Amino acid sequence: MNIYGVVLQDKGKMYYFDGQNLKIPNNVTVIVETEKGTQFGKVISKVPHEKVLDFHENLKKIIRISTKKDYDQYLKNLKDAHIALANAKTIAKTLGLEMYFLGADYTFDRKQLLFNFYADERIDFRELAKKLASIYRTRIELRQVGARDKAEQIGGVGPCGRELCCSSFLTRMNSVSMNMAKNQNIALNPSKINGCCGRLLCCLTYEDEEYIKCQKGMPSVGQKVHTKYGEGIVRSIDILQRKYRVLIENEEKEIFLDEENSK
């Protein structure tokens, strides 16, 4: 069995599919089966044979490598979805719905038309869905997404000066907690720890495990400690370097935790 990683849209999340006996190079487009119907996608990776057994047997299948006809259908779907998006915006405005539409997508077989939108409050879109279904004669799904999803689809530049991680390379949104900022000794200032979406920065998860590892045995600021120089109060800590500064008799001393423990 061959297992391939496939993305269904540019910068989208990668999903694994059973390629059966197909030999498919990277960047080749394929038609796959999903819970929502057939979809057009692109192979971006192949799972090594030694790791194939790590996957369950119920993976959805790659139906075939796409043809020129398939690609033409895919382009038509993109064009029609763009028109449907414009119509949905007009109808929503007529109905007085405060919705910010992010995009629309047809499944490859056109059995479903999905609209993603963002709104500050919960929206009753039943009338909108009914009107869209009467126009496009297919199953309509309207999905309200969160602030992170909005940032992912719109894109932008983060406080680091680089393109947003979620819209450039992240294929999975991990949960981020305030404890991660605390673990990294970052000031809990919203302007410092929140991203463009107004939620905690995704990059807080990248080094959290290493910070937790380096933090073991470290004192906290304000704690009274005994050192080789005498007793004092911890003024500051450097977690990754595993060192801290202690005020002893009106003089600050720099202490390396590992050296202190080995004395």
Secondary structure by P-SEA (a helix, b strand, c coil): cbbbbbbcccccbbbbbccccccccccbbbbbbccccbbbbbbccccccccccccccccccccccccaaaaaaaaaaaaaaaaaaaaaaaaaaaaccccccccccccccccbbbbbbcccccccaaaaaaaaaaacccbbbbbbbcaaaaaaaacccccccccccccccccccccccaaaaaaacccccccccccccccccccccccaaaaaaaacccccccccccccccccccccccccccccccccccbbbbbcaaaaaac
